Amino acid sequence: MPKLGVVQDVETRWSSTYLMLERLQKIRNPLTKTLKVMLRRDLLLSESDWNTIRELIVVLQPFAHATV
């Protein structure tokens, strides 16, 4: 399996927000584990945050596909 990193949001490219959120969702488990090991629990996202990310992906996905 290829290694996946985070995707940075770029202010001038709205679709980068979609790509960033989509990638965060894909790497949720390893990201969470890494933050815990690094003792950076302050950066952990809540379940509510993850739900918001899922909802935003659903809303933004049709627009992202339409622009490709």
N, C-alpha and C positions, 0 to 999 in steps of 0.2 A: 504494500500500500504506500502511495507517495506521501511524503511529509507535507502537511498543510500548515501554513502560518496565517496570521491575521491579514486582513485586507484593510488598508487605510482609506478612510473617507476623504474624498477630495471635494472641496466646496464648489468648484466650478463644474463638476460632473455629477449630476444628481444620481445617476445609476450606480455610482460608487457606494452610495449609502445602501442600496439594495444588495450589492455584492458583499459589502462589509457585514451586513446583518445575516445574510445567507451563510457566509463562512463562519461567523460566530456560532451559529446554530450547529453547523457541522462539527466544530471542534469544541463544543460545550464541555464534554466530559474531560478530555485531556487538559483543557484550559483551566477548568475548575480544580482538577487534581494538582496541576502545577502551581496555581496560586496558593493552594493550601500548603504544599511543601515549602514554598518560598515564604510562608507566614505572611501572606498578603491578603488576608481575609477581608480587608477593607475594600478590595477591588472585586470581590465576588458579587455577582448579580443575583438578585432575589428571584424567586419563582415568578413573581409579578413582572419583573423585568423581562424574563425569558418568555412569558406569555405575550407581552407587548411586542417583543422581537418577532415572534411567530405571526402575530396579527399584521404587523407592518410588512413582512415578507409576502403574505397573501395579497395585501393591497397593492404593493409595488410590483409584484411579479408580472402582471399583464403589461404594464408600461415598459418594463425592462425588456420583455420579449418583443414588444412592438417596435422598439428602437433599434433592435439588432438587425 
